[in-house]
Amino acid sequence: MFEKHGPVQRFKMMTDRWTGLSRGFGFIQMTNDAEADKAVAALNGSDLNGKALKVNPARLQLHRRNRAKRGS
């Protein structure tokens, strides 16, 4: 779907660590920001297998503290 709007450099589908099943989202990196913006605009809200896609540009991830203290 995204390749229709420009070359895809990287793709990662997020899966559950224990079951291996899809978590319902992924990340796509395109080679050109302008083409990525076009893809976001064109694909957000579009239908994929009966479900509406929610496509957003990446947000800067702020540093998160480790919620579970391990080994304590």
N, CA and C of each residue as an Amber inpcrd file, in Angstrom:
protein
   216
   0.8220000  -1.2020000   0.0000000   0.0000000   0.0000000   0.0000000
   0.8640000   1.2640000   0.0000000   1.8910000   1.2710000   0.8250000
   2.7270000   2.4570000   0.9470000   3.6270000   2.6560000  -0.2710000
   4.0370000   1.5720000  -0.9000000   4.9210000   1.6750000  -2.0620000
   4.2740000   2.3960000  -3.2360000   2.9580000   2.4810000  -3.2460000
   2.2670000   3.2380000  -4.2910000   2.5980000   4.7250000  -4.1910000
   3.0440000   5.1600000  -3.0130000   3.3100000   6.5780000  -2.7610000
   4.7970000   6.9040000  -2.7270000   5.6390000   5.8810000  -2.8120000
   7.0840000   6.0930000  -2.8130000   7.8010000   4.8830000  -2.2460000
   9.1160000   4.8350000  -2.4140000   9.8840000   3.6850000  -1.9390000
   9.8550000   3.5430000  -0.4130000   9.6630000   2.3180000   0.0420000
   9.6890000   2.0080000   1.4720000  11.0950000   1.5340000   1.8220000
  11.7000000   2.1960000   2.7860000  13.0630000   1.8410000   3.1920000
  13.0580000   0.7140000   4.2170000  12.1250000   0.7950000   5.1920000
  12.0690000  -0.1980000   6.2620000  10.6330000  -0.4140000   6.7010000
  10.3380000  -1.6300000   7.1610000   9.0020000  -1.9610000   7.6510000
   9.1490000  -2.8900000   8.8450000   8.4210000  -2.6160000   9.9110000
   8.4510000  -3.4820000  11.0910000   7.0430000  -3.6050000  11.6450000
   6.5400000  -4.8390000  11.6830000   5.2360000  -5.1150000  12.2670000
   5.4680000  -5.5450000  13.7030000   4.7850000  -4.9380000  14.6310000
   4.9760000  -5.2550000  16.0400000   4.1680000  -6.4940000  16.4080000
   4.8190000  -7.4030000  17.1160000   4.1690000  -8.6470000  17.5270000
   4.2760000  -8.8160000  19.0360000   3.3640000  -9.5930000  19.5740000
   3.3820000  -9.9030000  20.9980000   4.5780000 -10.7950000  21.3070000
   5.2810000 -10.4810000  22.3540000   6.5000000 -11.1910000  22.7060000
   6.2510000 -12.6650000  23.0410000   5.1070000 -12.9800000  23.6470000
   4.8520000 -14.3570000  24.0690000   4.0840000 -15.1800000  23.0500000
   3.1200000 -14.5630000  22.3680000   2.3030000 -15.3400000  21.4330000
   2.7960000 -15.2370000  19.9920000   3.5310000 -14.1760000  19.6820000
   3.9820000 -13.9660000  18.3180000   2.9130000 -13.3780000  17.4040000
   1.7310000 -13.1110000  17.9540000   0.6360000 -12.5430000  17.1590000
   0.8320000 -11.0400000  16.9820000   0.2860000 -10.5110000  15.9160000
   0.3790000  -9.0870000  15.6320000  -0.2760000  -8.2830000  16.7400000
   0.3490000  -7.1600000  17.0910000  -0.2290000  -6.2390000  18.0720000
  -1.1320000  -5.2190000  17.3950000  -1.2420000  -5.2790000  16.0750000
  -2.1670000  -4.4110000  15.3490000  -1.5610000  -3.1110000  14.8660000
  -0.2370000  -2.9810000  14.9710000   0.4030000  -1.7810000  14.4460000
   1.8210000  -2.0900000  14.0100000   2.3660000  -1.1780000  13.2390000
   3.7240000  -1.3450000  12.7430000   4.3250000   0.0000000  12.3960000
   5.5470000  -0.0270000  11.9300000   6.2720000   1.1900000  11.5760000
   6.8070000   1.0610000  10.1620000   6.6500000   2.1280000   9.3940000
   7.1230000   2.1430000   8.0180000   7.9990000   3.3720000   7.8520000
   9.1940000   3.1580000   7.3250000  10.1040000   4.2680000   7.0510000
  10.2560000   4.3810000   5.5440000   9.9730000   5.5650000   5.0440000
  10.0820000   5.8090000   3.6090000  11.3450000   6.6160000   3.3410000
  11.8340000   6.5700000   2.1150000  13.1000000   7.2210000   1.7800000
  12.9830000   8.7280000   1.6510000  11.7700000   9.2440000   1.4900000
  11.5720000  10.6630000   1.2300000  10.4460000  11.1860000   2.1170000
  10.6970000  12.2690000   2.8550000   9.6860000  12.8260000   3.7620000
   8.4390000  13.3090000   3.0380000   8.6100000  13.8970000   1.8620000
   7.4500000  14.3960000   1.1100000   6.5470000  13.2340000   0.6890000
   7.1500000  12.1360000   0.2450000   6.3570000  10.9660000  -0.1470000
   5.7030000  10.3280000   1.0760000   6.3900000  10.3490000   2.2030000
   5.8110000   9.8220000   3.4400000   4.5930000  10.6460000   3.8430000
   4.6860000  11.9620000   3.7310000   3.5500000  12.8300000   4.0480000
   2.3660000  12.5520000   3.1220000   2.6560000  12.3210000   1.8260000
   1.5910000  11.9710000   0.8760000   0.9370000  10.6540000   1.2620000
   1.7460000   9.6750000   1.6600000   1.2160000   8.3630000   2.0400000
   0.3310000   8.4750000   3.2780000   0.7600000   9.2580000   4.2580000
  -0.0380000   9.4460000   5.4780000  -1.3920000  10.0550000   5.1130000
  -1.3710000  11.1030000   4.3010000  -2.6180000  11.7690000   3.9180000
  -3.5310000  10.8470000   3.1140000  -2.9480000  10.0640000   2.2220000
  -3.7520000   9.2070000   1.3490000  -4.2920000   7.9730000   2.0640000
  -3.5170000   7.4240000   2.9830000  -3.8870000   6.1360000   3.5740000
  -4.6190000   6.2350000   4.9120000  -4.5290000   7.3530000   5.5900000
  -5.2170000   7.4850000   6.8690000  -6.7220000   7.3830000   6.6600000
  -7.3270000   6.4480000   7.3430000  -8.7700000   6.2290000   7.2200000
  -9.1620000   5.2770000   6.1060000  -8.1990000   4.8370000   5.3010000
  -8.5250000   3.9080000   4.2200000  -8.8210000   2.5170000   4.7890000
  -9.4510000   1.6900000   3.9820000  -9.8920000   0.3610000   4.4080000
  -8.8460000  -0.6990000   4.0830000  -8.5540000  -1.5590000   5.0500000
  -7.6800000  -2.7080000   4.8480000  -8.3640000  -3.9180000   5.4680000
  -8.8250000  -4.8160000   4.6270000  -9.5060000  -6.0360000   5.0880000
 -10.6580000  -5.7290000   6.0400000 -11.4360000  -4.6950000   5.7200000
 -12.6080000  -4.3700000   6.5250000 -12.3290000  -3.5030000   7.7390000
 -11.1030000  -3.0620000   7.9140000 -10.7700000  -2.2080000   9.0580000
 -10.1880000  -0.8920000   8.5510000 -10.5540000   0.1870000   9.2250000
 -10.0360000   1.5030000   8.8590000  -8.6250000   1.6620000   9.4120000
  -7.6930000   2.0440000   8.5430000  -6.3150000   2.2710000   8.9710000
  -6.1920000   3.6160000   9.6640000  -5.3620000   3.6590000  10.6720000
  -5.0010000   4.9170000  11.3190000  -3.5160000   5.1040000  11.0490000
  -3.1810000   6.0730000  10.2040000  -1.8000000   6.3020000   9.7920000
  -1.3610000   7.6580000  10.3220000  -0.3000000   7.6580000  11.1060000
   0.2340000   8.8800000  11.7000000   1.7170000   8.9910000  11.4110000
   2.2250000  10.2200000  11.2970000   3.6790000  10.3720000  11.2120000
   4.2900000  10.0160000  12.5700000   5.5320000   9.6140000  12.5520000
   6.2120000   9.2320000  13.7920000   6.3340000  10.4360000  14.7110000
   6.2480000  10.1510000  16.0000000   6.4490000  11.1810000  17.0180000
   7.7480000  10.8930000  17.7420000   8.3870000  11.9100000  18.2190000
   9.5950000  11.7470000  18.9900000   9.2460000  11.0470000  20.2950000
   9.9550000   9.9660000  20.6020000   9.6760000   9.2130000  21.8160000
  10.5350000   9.7610000  22.9450000   9.8790000  10.2200000  23.9850000
  10.5920000  10.7240000  25.1410000  11.1110000   9.5560000  25.9650000
  12.1830000   9.7760000  26.6700000  12.7700000   8.7330000  27.5110000
  11.7480000   8.2770000  28.5410000  11.5600000   6.9670000  28.6340000
  10.6260000   6.4020000  29.6040000  11.4090000   5.6420000  30.6510000
  10.9610000   5.7430000  31.8800000  11.5770000   4.9690000  32.9460000
  11.1410000   3.5270000  32.8430000  12.0010000   2.6310000  33.2860000
  11.6530000   1.2170000  33.3230000  10.5810000   1.0360000  34.3740000
   9.3910000   0.6210000  33.9590000   8.2530000   0.5070000  34.8810000
   8.3900000  -0.6520000  35.8370000   8.9870000  -1.7150000  35.4060000
   9.1350000  -2.9030000  36.2630000  10.5990000  -3.0240000  36.6690000
  10.8540000  -2.8810000  37.9400000  12.2300000  -3.0320000  38.4420000
  12.5500000  -4.5110000  38.4510000  13.5490000  -4.8740000  37.6970000
  13.9150000  -6.2910000  37.6030000  15.0870000  -6.5910000  38.5060000
  15.0510000  -7.7380000  39.1230000  16.1530000  -8.1830000  39.9490000
  16.2050000  -7.5100000  41.3060000  15.1500000  -6.8280000  41.7100000
  15.1560000  -6.1560000  43.0080000  14.4090000  -6.9510000  44.0300000
